[in-house]
């Protein structure tokens, strides 16, 4: 808990410095500390084009000299690191992200500041954990604490910040993470309020549900926001893919994107920067509906161009902005059609903000909690719940991915699939066997047959003198040739070989390797180098075995250690070295009827029984009693090195065979 408190305080300070950096860049870019909407009408047109162009060029240079990870939204990278990288971040990336996003937002990029602050907060939390040498499995929780603190400090919304970290980044509300994340969020808010003051991000009139007959209109607003969110995700995804295909230096792309955004700012100055002032106006019903119709596609274009070209910033605020525009438009239409029962358009704009955010991020709980906190208006809870729920359902109906996980999916990372997420962190080279059985192309058939008679593997490979793979021979090919006595003496290995259906490389992830196994129905794959030389062989069994071991590691190695002393409660996590694995095995036949004390597993095989499952594999775990005899239907939960567990298994098999003979 003390570490979570420290993360919250540090993240709150980081949010203050980050905000000051944005205002510094904006003051230099516009030569004024006033709001952009007040300054832009006084600037010449070429200055409006030049500012975002130079800002994009500066971002490109930061990415070129420091890190390309400084570009983009920031949140997908945090989700990926928490899911696959054990919550580890590089502080250099966080620093580059801060500078790049401040340059983007301050020079007019149409993005929000919450994406980078999420990345900065997660990095600060992770860095603190690494400095304090906390156990690796606690780093994701500390990163989540930083995420919560960042959102809470940016929006003055401690509850929404905590729920965003739990709902979107960590992906669960389990108690081990819930408490620290909440605490960090609260302390980050305390720090930010001491600097910015305790006031809501938006000051809006007291909107309320005028009549129960209005609820169907808000349901319709949820549908509109769900479809609008899908359109926003589609356009952003298309532009990001298209930008990757443009043959321009990466340092120039952000400048080109900045120039195009500048052109849009000339048409609609309200898309400059985060758009906070514009949203204030919309929530009061201060923009004409014809201008709102123009503003919606221009805002989508400006945000998509900023990010697709390599700018740095968040999608949270643009989603709120677009929701306010759509909500206000719907409010105008409903008010014109049903003036007797419809409330002001600003109320619909307020609900639209949350509904649009829920549709693109798939976070309905965070969305309406955030709206409560940034407006301090709790009178419109029913419309909020209806619209957020409906918009999320509509968005998920057509597209399962959120705007964050969509980008991860494009990189081949599916956080919804546990096995793929788990196996994304391992490569084929970590499980392959480096010396596969091989034949030269001229090896006569009798030698091939003798090999298969002595081997346990059902296949072998044919290579040339430079070890290039020519083909595969299976035991079925040998059996077919044996049936023809006249043909067998004339056959050599090259005659039996057939080209492999699927191959892999040592650098390929096991997630991708599993996909190849499922598509090819092969049990073994050859591992080739870049120049097509045979490096090894990988089996489906070995890949699944590693997967099962890692699942068991996450189940058992995070076990809580809880003890009470006279003066304090100690609550820690038990962690074993990475080289140790956990396996659940049936009681070996030689140990049936013996007690664990008599078996002497620790002395004979250097493995430890940490639990016994009385009655079978799926029975509940019990503490091992050294004096209770083991039964045939029992299973043992064993911890040890892989080679020691394998030696135990081989020893018991040999003992069983000796008894049978």
PLY file of the C-alpha trace (Angstrom):
ply
format ascii 1.0
element vertex 661
property float x
property float y
property float z
element edge 660
property int vertex1
property int vertex2
end_header
0.00 0.00 0.00
2.87 2.38 0.75
4.20 1.82 -2.74
0.78 2.59 -4.25
0.65 5.83 -2.24
4.09 6.80 -3.51
3.04 6.07 -7.11
-0.04 8.28 -6.69
1.98 11.21 -5.33
4.66 10.92 -8.02
2.08 10.59 -10.79
0.18 13.65 -9.53
3.41 15.67 -9.67
4.11 14.28 -13.13
0.68 15.39 -14.34
1.35 18.93 -13.11
4.71 19.11 -14.90
3.18 17.65 -18.06
0.39 20.24 -18.06
2.95 23.02 -17.59
4.95 21.67 -20.55
1.86 21.73 -22.80
1.09 25.33 -21.84
4.72 26.29 -22.46
4.65 24.86 -26.00
1.25 26.42 -26.70
2.44 29.82 -25.45
5.47 29.69 -27.75
3.42 28.44 -30.72
0.69 31.09 -30.46
2.76 33.84 -28.80
0.05 34.09 -26.16
-1.08 32.42 -22.95
-4.73 33.01 -23.82
-7.09 30.25 -24.99
-6.54 29.17 -28.61
-10.11 30.10 -29.61
-9.37 33.70 -28.59
-5.97 33.84 -30.30
-6.58 32.05 -33.63
-8.86 34.73 -35.18
-6.03 37.26 -34.77
-3.36 35.13 -36.47
-2.64 35.27 -40.23
-3.61 32.16 -42.21
-0.02 31.16 -42.97
0.80 31.19 -39.23
-2.08 28.79 -38.58
-0.67 26.43 -41.23
2.91 26.83 -40.04
2.40 26.11 -36.33
1.08 22.49 -36.59
3.52 21.78 -39.43
6.54 22.80 -37.36
5.09 20.95 -34.37
4.83 17.78 -36.46
8.40 18.22 -37.67
9.62 18.53 -34.07
7.73 15.35 -33.12
9.32 13.52 -36.06
12.79 14.60 -34.92
12.12 13.44 -31.35
10.99 10.05 -32.69
14.04 9.81 -34.95
16.64 10.71 -32.34
14.99 9.26 -29.23
12.30 6.62 -29.72
9.54 5.81 -32.19
7.50 4.59 -29.23
6.95 8.28 -28.41
4.35 8.44 -31.20
0.75 7.19 -31.07
-1.93 7.14 -28.38
0.06 5.57 -25.54
-2.70 3.42 -24.01
-2.29 0.36 -26.32
1.39 0.20 -25.41
0.49 0.22 -21.72
-2.09 -2.56 -22.17
0.47 -4.60 -24.12
3.17 -4.13 -21.51
0.87 -5.06 -18.63
-0.41 -8.13 -20.49
2.88 -9.34 -22.04
5.82 -7.48 -20.57
5.14 -7.93 -16.86
4.49 -4.20 -16.46
8.01 -3.07 -17.38
8.56 0.29 -19.11
11.61 2.28 -20.15
11.81 5.71 -18.53
13.40 7.08 -21.71
10.22 6.24 -23.64
8.06 7.99 -21.05
10.22 11.11 -21.29
10.10 11.11 -25.08
6.33 10.54 -24.94
5.89 13.58 -22.69
7.86 15.86 -25.00
6.25 14.54 -28.21
2.68 14.83 -26.94
3.30 18.31 -25.52
4.65 19.38 -28.92
1.68 17.81 -30.70
-1.04 19.27 -28.46
0.62 22.65 -27.96
1.02 23.16 -31.71
-2.61 22.33 -32.49
-2.72 18.54 -32.87
-6.32 17.44 -32.40
-5.72 14.92 -29.63
-6.07 14.65 -25.85
-3.50 14.71 -23.09
-4.80 11.66 -21.20
-3.17 9.01 -23.46
0.38 10.23 -22.80
-0.35 10.81 -19.11
-1.50 7.17 -18.90
1.83 6.09 -20.40
3.76 8.46 -18.15
1.90 7.30 -15.02
2.38 3.61 -15.86
6.09 4.21 -16.50
6.53 6.06 -13.20
4.74 3.28 -11.29
6.77 0.57 -12.98
10.04 2.45 -12.53
9.39 2.91 -8.82
8.66 -0.81 -8.49
11.88 -1.73 -10.27
13.92 0.65 -8.12
12.42 -0.86 -4.97
13.00 -4.36 -6.40
9.41 -5.47 -5.89
8.50 -8.98 -7.12
7.87 -9.07 -10.90
4.21 -10.06 -10.61
3.48 -6.83 -8.68
4.83 -4.53 -11.40
1.58 -4.67 -13.44
-0.36 -3.53 -10.37
2.02 -0.62 -9.79
1.75 0.29 -13.47
-2.04 0.22 -13.05
-1.66 2.52 -10.04
0.22 4.95 -12.27
-2.50 4.75 -14.93
-5.21 5.49 -12.36
-3.20 8.37 -10.94
-2.62 9.85 -14.38
-6.30 9.84 -15.38
-7.39 11.04 -11.94
-4.95 13.96 -11.97
-5.73 14.90 -15.58
-9.52 15.01 -15.11
-9.83 15.61 -11.34
-11.69 12.29 -11.31
-10.29 9.77 -8.79
-13.08 7.19 -9.14
-13.04 7.22 -12.95
-9.24 7.05 -12.95
-9.26 3.93 -10.80
-11.99 2.26 -12.80
-10.26 3.06 -16.11
-7.10 1.33 -14.87
-9.05 -1.70 -13.65
-11.56 -1.95 -16.52
-9.36 -1.11 -19.52
-5.70 -1.66 -18.63
-5.52 -4.38 -15.96
-8.72 -6.04 -17.16
-10.18 -7.14 -13.82
-11.45 -5.84 -10.49
-9.70 -8.39 -8.27
-9.00 -7.21 -4.73
-5.16 -7.46 -4.89
-5.21 -4.66 -7.48
-8.39 -2.83 -6.43
-7.11 -1.40 -3.16
-3.72 -0.10 -4.36
-5.21 1.36 -7.56
-7.92 3.22 -5.62
-5.39 4.57 -3.13
-3.03 5.76 -5.84
-5.88 7.47 -7.69
-6.98 9.34 -4.56
-3.49 10.61 -3.71
-2.80 11.69 -7.29
-6.02 13.71 -7.17
-5.03 15.29 -3.85
-1.73 16.41 -5.37
-3.31 17.76 -8.56
-6.05 19.60 -6.65
-3.43 21.34 -4.53
-2.14 22.91 -7.75
-5.12 23.19 -10.11
-7.82 23.65 -7.47
-10.85 21.53 -6.66
-13.33 22.29 -9.41
-14.91 20.16 -12.15
-13.34 20.05 -15.60
-16.61 21.34 -17.13
-19.07 23.69 -15.47
-22.50 22.91 -16.94
-26.09 23.84 -16.11
-28.05 21.41 -13.92
-29.45 19.10 -16.60
-31.97 16.47 -15.54
-34.41 13.98 -17.03
-37.58 16.03 -17.58
-39.84 13.08 -18.30
-39.71 9.29 -18.50
-40.76 9.73 -22.13
-37.30 11.12 -22.79
-35.58 7.78 -22.10
-36.32 6.39 -25.60
-34.59 9.46 -27.04
-31.51 8.74 -24.93
-31.67 5.12 -26.05
-31.61 6.39 -29.62
-28.67 8.63 -28.70
-26.84 5.51 -27.49
-27.41 3.85 -30.86
-26.20 6.94 -32.73
-23.08 7.20 -30.56
-22.36 3.48 -31.01
-22.50 3.84 -34.79
-20.54 7.10 -34.65
-17.86 5.41 -32.59
-17.60 2.63 -35.17
-17.18 5.21 -37.93
-14.44 6.98 -35.94
-12.56 3.71 -35.34
-12.89 2.73 -39.01
-11.52 6.04 -40.31
-8.67 6.12 -37.80
-7.73 2.52 -38.58
-7.80 3.14 -42.35
-5.68 6.28 -42.11
-3.14 4.58 -39.84
-2.82 1.67 -42.26
-2.61 4.06 -45.24
0.07 6.19 -43.57
2.25 3.10 -43.10
2.21 2.58 -46.88
3.31 6.13 -47.76
6.93 6.12 -48.89
8.11 9.15 -46.91
10.73 9.45 -44.16
9.22 8.98 -40.72
10.50 12.41 -39.70
8.47 14.08 -42.48
5.14 12.29 -41.99
4.17 14.15 -38.78
4.96 17.46 -40.49
2.73 16.53 -43.44
-0.01 15.49 -41.05
0.41 18.78 -39.17
0.05 20.74 -42.41
-3.20 18.92 -43.27
-4.50 19.51 -39.74
-3.64 23.19 -40.17
-5.80 23.27 -43.30
-8.71 21.84 -41.28
-8.12 24.42 -38.52
-8.50 27.17 -41.11
-11.95 25.75 -41.93
-12.97 25.03 -38.31
-10.76 26.69 -35.64
-12.60 24.73 -32.94
-10.59 21.56 -33.73
-7.32 23.16 -32.53
-5.71 21.19 -29.69
-7.75 19.31 -27.11
-10.92 21.31 -27.75
-11.74 21.88 -24.08
-13.11 25.38 -24.71
-15.27 24.16 -27.60
-16.81 21.45 -25.43
-17.67 24.08 -22.80
-19.56 26.01 -25.48
-21.37 22.91 -26.79
-22.49 21.86 -23.31
-24.19 25.24 -22.98
-25.84 24.91 -26.40
-23.73 27.71 -27.84
-22.97 26.36 -31.34
-25.35 26.31 -34.29
-26.43 22.86 -35.52
-25.21 23.58 -39.06
-21.70 24.22 -37.73
-21.91 21.07 -35.60
-22.67 19.04 -38.74
-19.46 20.39 -40.24
-17.48 19.99 -37.03
-18.11 16.25 -36.56
-16.35 14.96 -39.73
-13.63 17.62 -39.48
-12.83 16.61 -35.88
-12.64 12.93 -36.88
-10.35 13.85 -39.78
-8.13 16.11 -37.66
-7.69 13.54 -34.88
-7.10 10.67 -37.31
-4.57 12.66 -39.35
-2.70 13.75 -36.22
-2.26 10.19 -34.95
-1.89 8.40 -38.29
0.91 10.72 -39.38
2.90 10.05 -36.20
1.67 12.66 -33.74
1.43 11.82 -30.06
-1.70 12.20 -27.98
-4.73 10.51 -26.49
-8.12 9.47 -27.82
-10.09 9.99 -24.61
-10.72 13.69 -25.09
-11.46 13.48 -28.85
-14.06 10.79 -28.03
-15.68 13.09 -25.46
-15.58 15.95 -27.98
-17.23 13.91 -30.75
-19.84 12.62 -28.32
-20.69 16.18 -27.30
-21.13 17.16 -30.96
-23.33 14.15 -31.75
-25.33 14.54 -28.55
-25.98 18.22 -29.21
-27.15 17.44 -32.75
-29.52 14.76 -31.44
-30.76 17.18 -28.78
-31.54 19.81 -31.40
-33.49 17.28 -33.49
-35.44 15.89 -30.50
-36.14 19.39 -29.22
-37.51 20.47 -32.58
-39.71 17.36 -32.93
-40.91 17.06 -29.30
-40.49 20.45 -27.62
-42.93 19.64 -24.81
-40.97 16.70 -23.34
-37.38 17.19 -24.53
-34.69 18.84 -22.43
-32.00 21.27 -23.65
-29.49 20.11 -26.27
-26.69 20.58 -23.74
-28.08 17.70 -21.67
-27.92 15.42 -24.69
-24.39 16.66 -25.40
-23.41 15.74 -21.84
-24.80 12.20 -22.16
-23.36 11.88 -25.67
-19.85 12.48 -24.32
-20.05 9.42 -22.09
-21.89 7.27 -24.64
-19.36 7.95 -27.41
-16.44 7.26 -25.07
-18.05 3.99 -23.95
-18.53 2.90 -27.57
-14.93 3.40 -28.70
-13.16 2.23 -25.52
-15.74 -0.38 -24.39
-15.75 1.02 -20.86
-19.34 1.93 -19.90
-18.61 2.02 -16.16
-15.64 4.35 -16.55
-17.59 6.52 -18.99
-20.51 7.46 -16.79
-18.34 7.70 -13.66
-16.06 10.09 -15.53
-18.99 12.26 -16.58
-20.23 12.44 -13.01
-16.85 13.61 -11.79
-15.83 16.05 -14.53
-19.21 17.81 -14.44
-20.23 17.28 -10.78
-23.74 16.64 -12.15
-25.48 13.55 -10.74
-29.01 14.41 -11.89
-28.81 12.72 -15.26
-27.79 9.24 -14.12
-30.60 7.29 -15.83
-30.00 8.70 -19.33
-26.26 8.17 -18.83
-26.67 4.50 -17.91
-29.06 3.83 -20.78
-26.96 5.57 -23.45
-23.60 4.17 -22.30
-24.90 0.62 -22.14
-26.63 0.79 -25.52
-23.68 2.45 -27.28
-21.29 -0.21 -25.96
-23.61 -3.05 -27.04
-24.01 -1.53 -30.52
-20.26 -1.04 -30.96
-19.45 -4.58 -29.76
-22.18 -6.02 -31.97
-20.33 -4.88 -35.07
-16.75 -4.88 -33.79
-15.44 -6.80 -30.80
-12.26 -4.72 -30.56
-12.06 -1.35 -28.84
-10.07 1.52 -30.31
-7.12 0.42 -28.15
-7.21 -3.34 -28.71
-7.74 -2.78 -32.44
-4.25 -1.36 -32.71
-2.84 -4.26 -30.69
-4.65 -6.74 -32.93
-2.95 -5.17 -35.94
0.36 -6.09 -34.30
-0.82 -9.67 -33.81
-1.66 -9.29 -30.10
-5.13 -10.40 -29.00
-5.53 -9.63 -25.29
-8.89 -11.44 -25.25
-7.21 -14.79 -25.88
-5.32 -15.85 -22.78
-3.24 -18.49 -24.49
-2.12 -16.15 -27.27
-1.25 -13.42 -24.80
0.70 -15.87 -22.70
2.58 -17.39 -25.63
3.37 -14.05 -27.24
6.25 -13.66 -24.78
8.03 -16.88 -25.86
9.79 -17.79 -29.10
10.23 -21.07 -30.94
13.94 -20.99 -30.18
13.18 -21.43 -26.48
11.46 -24.82 -26.92
12.91 -26.27 -30.14
15.24 -29.27 -30.19
18.46 -28.10 -31.85
19.62 -31.41 -33.38
16.78 -32.96 -35.40
17.23 -36.34 -37.12
18.45 -35.86 -40.70
19.40 -37.83 -43.81
21.49 -36.84 -46.77
19.58 -36.98 -50.04
21.49 -40.10 -51.17
20.97 -42.18 -48.02
19.80 -45.68 -49.07
16.44 -46.98 -47.95
17.77 -49.68 -45.54
19.51 -47.00 -43.46
16.33 -44.93 -43.43
14.35 -47.95 -42.25
16.89 -48.80 -39.52
16.67 -45.24 -38.22
12.88 -45.33 -37.86
13.05 -48.72 -36.14
15.30 -47.22 -33.46
13.76 -43.74 -33.20
10.75 -42.55 -31.23
10.14 -39.63 -33.60
7.73 -40.40 -36.46
9.60 -38.25 -38.98
13.03 -37.16 -40.15
14.40 -34.49 -42.50
16.38 -34.68 -45.73
19.11 -32.04 -46.13
21.87 -31.29 -48.62
25.54 -30.92 -47.73
24.98 -27.30 -46.67
22.18 -28.33 -44.27
19.45 -26.77 -46.43
16.10 -28.51 -45.95
14.97 -30.56 -48.97
12.00 -32.38 -47.51
10.44 -34.52 -44.78
10.17 -38.32 -44.48
7.50 -39.76 -42.21
7.18 -43.29 -40.90
4.13 -43.72 -43.14
6.32 -43.12 -46.21
8.65 -45.88 -45.02
5.76 -48.32 -44.47
4.42 -47.68 -47.96
7.81 -48.43 -49.52
8.24 -51.62 -47.45
5.15 -53.08 -49.09
6.96 -53.14 -52.46
9.96 -55.53 -52.14
11.24 -54.85 -55.64
11.27 -51.06 -55.21
12.86 -50.79 -51.78
16.52 -51.55 -52.78
16.41 -48.77 -55.40
14.99 -46.04 -53.18
17.07 -43.30 -51.52
16.05 -40.66 -49.00
15.45 -37.98 -51.64
12.83 -40.23 -53.31
10.80 -40.44 -50.09
11.04 -36.78 -49.14
8.10 -34.44 -49.59
8.14 -30.66 -49.17
7.05 -29.42 -45.72
3.58 -27.89 -45.58
4.53 -25.39 -42.87
7.86 -24.24 -41.43
8.81 -21.89 -38.61
11.80 -19.88 -37.41
13.57 -19.62 -34.06
12.49 -15.96 -33.72
8.79 -16.64 -34.30
6.50 -16.34 -31.29
4.88 -19.45 -29.90
1.49 -17.78 -30.39
2.10 -17.75 -34.14
3.59 -21.26 -33.99
0.42 -22.57 -32.31
-1.64 -21.08 -35.15
0.51 -22.94 -37.67
0.01 -26.20 -35.80
-3.75 -25.73 -35.81
-3.82 -24.92 -39.54
-1.49 -27.70 -40.72
-2.51 -30.56 -38.37
1.20 -31.44 -38.12
2.68 -32.57 -34.82
6.22 -31.39 -35.63
7.53 -28.37 -37.57
11.04 -27.82 -38.98
12.80 -24.70 -37.70
14.67 -22.90 -40.48
17.16 -20.04 -40.47
16.92 -17.00 -42.74
18.91 -18.83 -45.47
16.65 -21.93 -45.24
19.08 -24.06 -43.23
17.60 -26.57 -40.80
18.21 -25.39 -37.24
15.94 -27.66 -35.24
12.52 -29.18 -34.73
9.60 -28.07 -32.57
6.69 -30.28 -31.53
3.14 -29.39 -30.64
3.60 -31.31 -27.39
6.57 -29.15 -26.34
4.69 -25.91 -27.06
1.58 -27.01 -25.16
3.75 -28.32 -22.33
5.33 -24.89 -21.89
1.88 -23.29 -22.01
0.57 -25.60 -19.29
3.60 -24.94 -17.12
3.17 -21.17 -17.43
-0.52 -21.44 -16.54
0.48 -23.37 -13.43
3.15 -20.79 -12.61
0.57 -17.99 -12.60
-1.77 -20.16 -10.51
0.69 -21.28 -7.83
3.63 -18.89 -7.76
1.45 -15.94 -6.80
0.24 -17.66 -3.65
-0.32 -15.28 -0.73
1.72 -15.57 2.43
-0.21 -14.17 5.38
0.90 -14.37 8.99
0.06 -12.57 12.21
2.64 -11.43 14.69
2.01 -9.84 18.05
2.27 -6.31 16.70
1.59 -6.41 12.97
0.12 -8.30 10.05
2.54 -9.50 7.37
1.09 -9.93 3.88
3.51 -10.92 1.14
3.70 -12.91 -2.08
5.71 -16.11 -2.45
7.90 -16.07 -5.56
10.09 -18.85 -6.91
12.96 -18.38 -9.37
11.99 -18.42 -13.03
13.80 -21.71 -13.73
11.44 -23.56 -11.37
8.23 -24.98 -12.78
5.06 -26.45 -11.30
3.53 -29.71 -12.50
0.53 -31.76 -11.41
1.24 -35.46 -11.82
-0.61 -38.63 -10.78
1.06 -40.45 -7.90
3.80 -42.61 -9.49
3.08 -46.35 -9.05
6.19 -47.00 -6.90
4.92 -44.41 -4.39
1.39 -45.79 -4.02
0.88 -46.86 -0.42
3.91 -44.93 0.79
3.84 -41.66 2.70
5.57 -38.52 1.47
8.04 -38.94 4.29
8.94 -42.42 3.06
9.11 -41.29 -0.56
11.90 -38.76 0.20
11.21 -36.80 -3.01
13.35 -33.89 -1.92
16.44 -35.99 -1.17
16.17 -38.40 -4.11
14.94 -36.11 -6.89
15.32 -32.53 -5.58
11.60 -31.77 -6.07
9.07 -30.59 -3.49
5.41 -31.54 -3.08
3.55 -28.33 -2.23
0.05 -29.84 -2.34
-1.82 -33.12 -2.71
-5.06 -33.54 -4.62
-6.86 -36.37 -2.85
-9.10 -38.18 -5.29
-7.86 -36.95 -8.66
-6.43 -34.20 -10.87
-9.39 -31.83 -10.44
-9.81 -32.27 -6.68
-9.12 -29.35 -4.33
-5.57 -28.87 -3.05
-4.63 -30.05 0.43
-1.49 -29.39 2.41
0.84 -32.41 2.11
0.81 -34.60 5.23
4.14 -36.48 5.44
2.52 -39.38 7.35
-0.56 -40.03 5.17
-0.17 -42.84 2.59
-0.58 -41.87 -1.04
-3.38 -43.54 -3.00
-3.59 -44.51 -6.66
-6.27 -41.89 -7.39
-4.27 -39.02 -5.82
-2.25 -36.37 -7.68
0.80 -34.44 -6.50
1.52 -30.76 -7.11
5.31 -30.69 -7.50
7.80 -27.80 -7.75
11.31 -28.17 -9.11
13.55 -27.68 -12.06
12.40 -29.22 -15.33
15.27 -31.70 -15.43
14.58 -32.90 -11.88
10.87 -33.43 -12.55
11.75 -35.29 -15.73
14.21 -37.49 -13.81
11.47 -38.38 -11.32
9.10 -39.35 -14.12
11.71 -41.42 -15.95
12.77 -43.16 -12.74
9.23 -44.21 -11.86
8.61 -45.44 -15.43
11.76 -47.59 -15.32
10.73 -48.96 -11.94
7.27 -49.85 -13.26
8.73 -51.59 -16.34
11.16 -53.56 -14.16
8.31 -54.82 -11.97
6.28 -55.79 -15.03
9.11 -57.82 -16.50
0 1
1 2
2 3
3 4
4 5
5 6
6 7
7 8
8 9
9 10
10 11
11 12
12 13
13 14
14 15
15 16
16 17
17 18
18 19
19 20
20 21
21 22
22 23
23 24
24 25
25 26
26 27
27 28
28 29
29 30
30 31
31 32
32 33
33 34
34 35
35 36
36 37
37 38
38 39
39 40
40 41
41 42
42 43
43 44
44 45
45 46
46 47
47 48
48 49
49 50
50 51
51 52
52 53
53 54
54 55
55 56
56 57
57 58
58 59
59 60
60 61
61 62
62 63
63 64
64 65
65 66
66 67
67 68
68 69
69 70
70 71
71 72
72 73
73 74
74 75
75 76
76 77
77 78
78 79
79 80
80 81
81 82
82 83
83 84
84 85
85 86
86 87
87 88
88 89
89 90
90 91
91 92
92 93
93 94
94 95
95 96
96 97
97 98
98 99
99 100
100 101
101 102
102 103
103 104
104 105
105 106
106 107
107 108
108 109
109 110
110 111
111 112
112 113
113 114
114 115
115 116
116 117
117 118
118 119
119 120
120 121
121 122
122 123
123 124
124 125
125 126
126 127
127 128
128 129
129 130
130 131
131 132
132 133
133 134
134 135
135 136
136 137
137 138
138 139
139 140
140 141
141 142
142 143
143 144
144 145
145 146
146 147
147 148
148 149
149 150
150 151
151 152
152 153
153 154
154 155
155 156
156 157
157 158
158 159
159 160
160 161
161 162
162 163
163 164
164 165
165 166
166 167
167 168
168 169
169 170
170 171
171 172
172 173
173 174
174 175
175 176
176 177
177 178
178 179
179 180
180 181
181 182
182 183
183 184
184 185
185 186
186 187
187 188
188 189
189 190
190 191
191 192
192 193
193 194
194 195
195 196
196 197
197 198
198 199
199 200
200 201
201 202
202 203
203 204
204 205
205 206
206 207
207 208
208 209
209 210
210 211
211 212
212 213
213 214
214 215
215 216
216 217
217 218
218 219
219 220
220 221
221 222
222 223
223 224
224 225
225 226
226 227
227 228
228 229
229 230
230 231
231 232
232 233
233 234
234 235
235 236
236 237
237 238
238 239
239 240
240 241
241 242
242 243
243 244
244 245
245 246
246 247
247 248
248 249
249 250
250 251
251 252
252 253
253 254
254 255
255 256
256 257
257 258
258 259
259 260
260 261
261 262
262 263
263 264
264 265
265 266
266 267
267 268
268 269
269 270
270 271
271 272
272 273
273 274
274 275
275 276
276 277
277 278
278 279
279 280
280 281
281 282
282 283
283 284
284 285
285 286
286 287
287 288
288 289
289 290
290 291
291 292
292 293
293 294
294 295
295 296
296 297
297 298
298 299
299 300
300 301
301 302
302 303
303 304
304 305
305 306
306 307
307 308
308 309
309 310
310 311
311 312
312 313
313 314
314 315
315 316
316 317
317 318
318 319
319 320
320 321
321 322
322 323
323 324
324 325
325 326
326 327
327 328
328 329
329 330
330 331
331 332
332 333
333 334
334 335
335 336
336 337
337 338
338 339
339 340
340 341
341 342
342 343
343 344
344 345
345 346
346 347
347 348
348 349
349 350
350 351
351 352
352 353
353 354
354 355
355 356
356 357
357 358
358 359
359 360
360 361
361 362
362 363
363 364
364 365
365 366
366 367
367 368
368 369
369 370
370 371
371 372
372 373
373 374
374 375
375 376
376 377
377 378
378 379
379 380
380 381
381 382
382 383
383 384
384 385
385 386
386 387
387 388
388 389
389 390
390 391
391 392
392 393
393 394
394 395
395 396
396 397
397 398
398 399
399 400
400 401
401 402
402 403
403 404
404 405
405 406
406 407
407 408
408 409
409 410
410 411
411 412
412 413
413 414
414 415
415 416
416 417
417 418
418 419
419 420
420 421
421 422
422 423
423 424
424 425
425 426
426 427
427 428
428 429
429 430
430 431
431 432
432 433
433 434
434 435
435 436
436 437
437 438
438 439
439 440
440 441
441 442
442 443
443 444
444 445
445 446
446 447
447 448
448 449
449 450
450 451
451 452
452 453
453 454
454 455
455 456
456 457
457 458
458 459
459 460
460 461
461 462
462 463
463 464
464 465
465 466
466 467
467 468
468 469
469 470
470 471
471 472
472 473
473 474
474 475
475 476
476 477
477 478
478 479
479 480
480 481
481 482
482 483
483 484
484 485
485 486
486 487
487 488
488 489
489 490
490 491
491 492
492 493
493 494
494 495
495 496
496 497
497 498
498 499
499 500
500 501
501 502
502 503
503 504
504 505
505 506
506 507
507 508
508 509
509 510
510 511
511 512
512 513
513 514
514 515
515 516
516 517
517 518
518 519
519 520
520 521
521 522
522 523
523 524
524 525
525 526
526 527
527 528
528 529
529 530
530 531
531 532
532 533
533 534
534 535
535 536
536 537
537 538
538 539
539 540
540 541
541 542
542 543
543 544
544 545
545 546
546 547
547 548
548 549
549 550
550 551
551 552
552 553
553 554
554 555
555 556
556 557
557 558
558 559
559 560
560 561
561 562
562 563
563 564
564 565
565 566
566 567
567 568
568 569
569 570
570 571
571 572
572 573
573 574
574 575
575 576
576 577
577 578
578 579
579 580
580 581
581 582
582 583
583 584
584 585
585 586
586 587
587 588
588 589
589 590
590 591
591 592
592 593
593 594
594 595
595 596
596 597
597 598
598 599
599 600
600 601
601 602
602 603
603 604
604 605
605 606
606 607
607 608
608 609
609 610
610 611
611 612
612 613
613 614
614 615
615 616
616 617
617 618
618 619
619 620
620 621
621 622
622 623
623 624
624 625
625 626
626 627
627 628
628 629
629 630
630 631
631 632
632 633
633 634
634 635
635 636
636 637
637 638
638 639
639 640
640 641
641 642
642 643
643 644
644 645
645 646
646 647
647 648
648 649
649 650
650 651
651 652
652 653
653 654
654 655
655 656
656 657
657 658
658 659
659 660
